[in-house]
Amino acid sequence: MDFEVLKKLIQLVKDEDISGVAVEEKGVKYEVRREKGGHVVSAPAPHAASTPAPVTQNPASPKEDEGLTAITSPMVGTFYRSPSPEAPPFVNAGDDVEPGKVVCIIEAMKLFNEIESEVRGKIVKVLVENGKPVEFGQKLFLVKK
């Protein structure tokens, strides 16, 4: 993945105030889109030539995941549970969430992206430690609908 191309695409989406752009270069397709709330999200498109490494951090047994929905990372970056080191976490296990509620921040290339829940339910488990790196598609939280 060429981070310079990704940076330029993110800047283009912001500068031109467009909803998104997709570009293919050297066999890798990049997609940058603006989500509701104005946040810019970037990631290699699902059918990119290079695929992310499998995630092995905090594996859950199949029975543990049964009946639960995962909130996943839309990008590669650093996971933060709160907006600042002194602030309380956005959510904890046992908290109720609904679509649009910010659950964490992922820092990618010096950009802090608020990650919102897309499901309604109760946070059952936080799967990532604060300040740890996350991969695209990695499970961050488990939610019981």
VOPAGU-2260 file (C-alpha; in pm, 1 decimal, decimal comma):
REM VOPAGU-2260
SITE   aa  ch    i         X         Y         Z
SITE  MET   A    0       0,0       0,0       0,0
SITE  ASP   A    1     138,0     342,1     -96,4
SITE  PHE   A    2      60,5     582,1     189,4
SITE  GLU   A    3     153,6     886,1     -20,9
SITE  VAL   A    4    -125,3     800,1    -266,8
SITE  LEU   A    5    -363,9     752,3      24,2
SITE  LYS   A    6    -266,4    1088,2     178,4
SITE  LYS   A    7    -323,0    1266,0    -153,0
SITE  LEU   A    8    -665,0    1103,9    -195,8
SITE  ILE   A    9    -771,3    1200,9     157,3
SITE  GLN   A   10    -660,7    1558,7      95,8
SITE  LEU   A   11    -845,9    1562,8    -239,0
SITE  VAL   A   12   -1172,0    1449,8     -73,8
SITE  LYS   A   13   -1135,6    1721,0     191,2
SITE  ASP   A   14   -1023,8    2002,4     -41,5
SITE  GLU   A   15   -1285,5    1936,0    -309,2
SITE  ASP   A   16   -1559,2    1860,9     -52,5
SITE  ILE   A   17   -1663,0    1547,6    -242,2
SITE  SER   A   18   -1820,2    1233,8     -97,8
SITE  GLY   A   19   -1542,6    1002,8    -213,6
SITE  VAL   A   20   -1302,4     879,6    -476,6
SITE  ALA   A   21   -1167,3     541,6    -589,9
SITE  VAL   A   22    -837,3     499,4    -775,0
SITE  GLU   A   23    -644,3     195,7    -894,3
SITE  GLU   A   24    -265,6     213,0    -905,6
SITE  LYS   A   25     -15,0     -67,5    -955,0
SITE  GLY   A   26    -285,1    -330,6    -912,7
SITE  VAL   A   27    -414,5    -186,4    -583,2
SITE  LYS   A   28    -747,9     -10,0    -569,2
SITE  TYR   A   29    -778,8     268,0    -310,1
SITE  GLU   A   30   -1110,7     405,8    -193,1
SITE  VAL   A   31   -1155,1     716,2      21,5
SITE  ARG   A   32   -1504,6     825,1     121,7
SITE  ARG   A   33   -1660,8    1078,6     352,0
SITE  GLU   A   34   -1897,7     921,1     603,1
SITE  LYS   A   35   -2191,8    1093,6     765,6
SITE  GLY   A   36   -2067,3    1352,6    1010,8
SITE  GLY   A   37   -1790,3    1456,3     771,2
SITE  HIS   A   38   -1532,5    1196,7     879,4
SITE  VAL   A   39   -1296,5    1076,5     609,8
SITE  VAL   A   40   -1247,1     700,9     595,8
SITE  SER   A   41    -985,6     536,1     377,3
SITE  ALA   A   42    -899,0     178,0     303,1
SITE  PRO   A   43    -792,1     -46,8      22,5
SITE  ALA   A   44   -1102,8    -163,2    -160,8
SITE  PRO   A   45   -1216,1    -518,0     -72,2
SITE  HIS   A   46   -1092,2    -661,4    -401,0
SITE  ALA   A   47    -746,6    -501,6    -378,0
SITE  ALA   A   48    -449,9    -698,5    -501,7
SITE  SER   A   49    -291,3    -693,4    -156,7
SITE  THR   A   50    -497,1    -827,8     129,4
SITE  PRO   A   51    -452,2    -736,3     494,3
SITE  ALA   A   52    -281,4    -989,3     718,3
SITE  PRO   A   53    -515,8   -1210,0     917,7
SITE  VAL   A   54    -598,0   -1069,6    1259,0
SITE  THR   A   55    -492,5   -1292,2    1547,1
SITE  GLN   A   56    -518,3   -1044,1    1832,7
SITE  ASN   A   57    -777,8   -1134,9    2097,1
SITE  PRO   A   58    -937,8   -1429,4    1919,9
SITE  ALA   A   59   -1279,2   -1525,8    2056,9
SITE  SER   A   60   -1414,5   -1876,9    2054,3
SITE  PRO   A   61   -1709,0   -1937,5    1818,3
SITE  LYS   A   62   -1943,3   -1996,4    2115,2
SITE  GLU   A   63   -1831,2   -1665,5    2270,6
SITE  ASP   A   64   -1928,4   -1475,3    1952,8
SITE  GLU   A   65   -2256,1   -1658,6    1902,6
SITE  GLY   A   66   -2549,9   -1417,2    1889,5
SITE  LEU   A   67   -2324,0   -1112,3    1913,3
SITE  THR   A   68   -2253,1    -844,9    1653,4
SITE  ALA   A   69   -1904,9    -700,7    1613,0
SITE  ILE   A   70   -1817,8    -336,2    1562,9
SITE  THR   A   71   -1513,1    -354,1    1336,4
SITE  SER   A   72   -1235,6    -117,4    1238,4
SITE  PRO   A   73   -1291,8      53,0     902,7
SITE  MET   A   74    -917,8     124,2     870,6
SITE  VAL   A   75    -566,4      51,2     987,6
SITE  GLY   A   76    -454,5     273,8    1273,3
SITE  THR   A   77    -421,0     318,6    1648,0
SITE  PHE   A   78    -725,1     250,5    1868,8
SITE  TYR   A   79    -821,4     499,2    2140,8
SITE  ARG   A   80   -1111,2     445,2    2380,5
SITE  SER   A   81   -1140,6     813,7    2481,3
SITE  PRO   A   82   -1093,3    1156,1    2319,6
SITE  SER   A   83    -795,7    1234,1    2548,5
SITE  PRO   A   84    -588,6    1049,5    2809,1
SITE  GLU   A   85    -772,4    1223,4    3095,0
SITE  ALA   A   86   -1123,9    1172,1    2954,1
SITE  PRO   A   87   -1342,1     870,0    3032,4
SITE  PRO   A   88   -1387,6     606,0    2759,5
SITE  PHE   A   89   -1659,9     664,3    2500,4
SITE  VAL   A   90   -1813,1     327,1    2596,0
SITE  ASN   A   91   -1751,1      47,0    2845,4
SITE  ALA   A   92   -1878,0    -309,2    2868,2
SITE  GLY   A   93   -2241,5    -290,2    2977,0
SITE  ASP   A   94   -2311,8      43,9    2804,1
SITE  ASP   A   95   -2596,9      77,4    2556,4
SITE  VAL   A   96   -2512,8     196,9    2204,5
SITE  GLU   A   97   -2722,6     300,3    1908,7
SITE  PRO   A   98   -2639,1     385,2    1548,3
SITE  GLY   A   99   -2437,5     706,8    1529,9
SITE  LYS   A  100   -2295,6     689,9    1884,3
SITE  VAL   A  101   -1917,8     736,6    1889,5
SITE  VAL   A  102   -1754,1     428,5    2042,2
SITE  CYS   A  103   -1383,0     503,3    1986,5
SITE  ILE   A  104   -1126,2     693,0    1783,3
SITE  ILE   A  105    -881,3     545,4    1536,1
SITE  GLU   A  106    -576,7     752,0    1448,2
SITE  ALA   A  107    -453,1     695,6    1095,3
SITE  MET   A  108    -175,5     911,5     948,2
SITE  LYS   A  109    -220,0    1186,3    1210,3
SITE  LEU   A  110    -598,1    1200,3    1146,8
SITE  PHE   A  111    -827,1    1114,8    1435,8
SITE  ASN   A  112   -1138,1     938,1    1303,3
SITE  GLU   A  113   -1440,3     894,9    1529,1
SITE  ILE   A  114   -1585,5     547,8    1487,0
SITE  GLU   A  115   -1961,2     529,6    1529,9
SITE  SER   A  116   -2173,3     228,9    1612,4
SITE  GLU   A  117   -2387,0     100,4    1328,9
SITE  VAL   A  118   -2595,4    -121,3    1558,2
SITE  ARG   A  119   -2823,9     -81,8    1857,3
SITE  GLY   A  120   -2753,6    -293,7    2163,3
SITE  LYS   A  121   -2534,3    -339,2    2470,1
SITE  ILE   A  122   -2154,3    -353,8    2462,6
SITE  VAL   A  123   -2062,2    -700,8    2589,6
SITE  LYS   A  124   -1686,4    -689,3    2544,9
SITE  VAL   A  125   -1412,1    -445,3    2445,8
SITE  LEU   A  126   -1167,3    -648,9    2237,3
SITE  VAL   A  127    -877,4    -402,6    2192,2
SITE  GLU   A  128    -656,0    -231,3    2448,6
SITE  ASN   A  129    -629,0     147,2    2444,7
SITE  GLY   A  130    -338,3     271,8    2232,3
SITE  LYS   A  131    -290,5     -56,0    2044,4
SITE  PRO   A  132    -269,6     -85,1    1664,3
SITE  VAL   A  133    -570,1    -227,2    1477,8
SITE  GLU   A  134    -614,2    -371,2    1130,2
SITE  PHE   A  135    -883,0    -309,7     870,6
SITE  GLY   A  136   -1184,4    -527,5     960,4
SITE  GLN   A  137   -1055,9    -617,1    1307,7
SITE  LYS   A  138   -1325,2    -663,6    1571,9
SITE  LEU   A  139   -1320,0    -379,7    1826,9
SITE  PHE   A  140   -1633,3    -442,9    2034,4
SITE  LEU   A  141   -1892,6    -718,5    2068,6
SITE  VAL   A  142   -2253,6    -600,1    2095,0
SITE  LYS   A  143   -2560,8    -794,0    2202,6
SITE  LYS   A  144   -2856,6    -671,6    2000,5
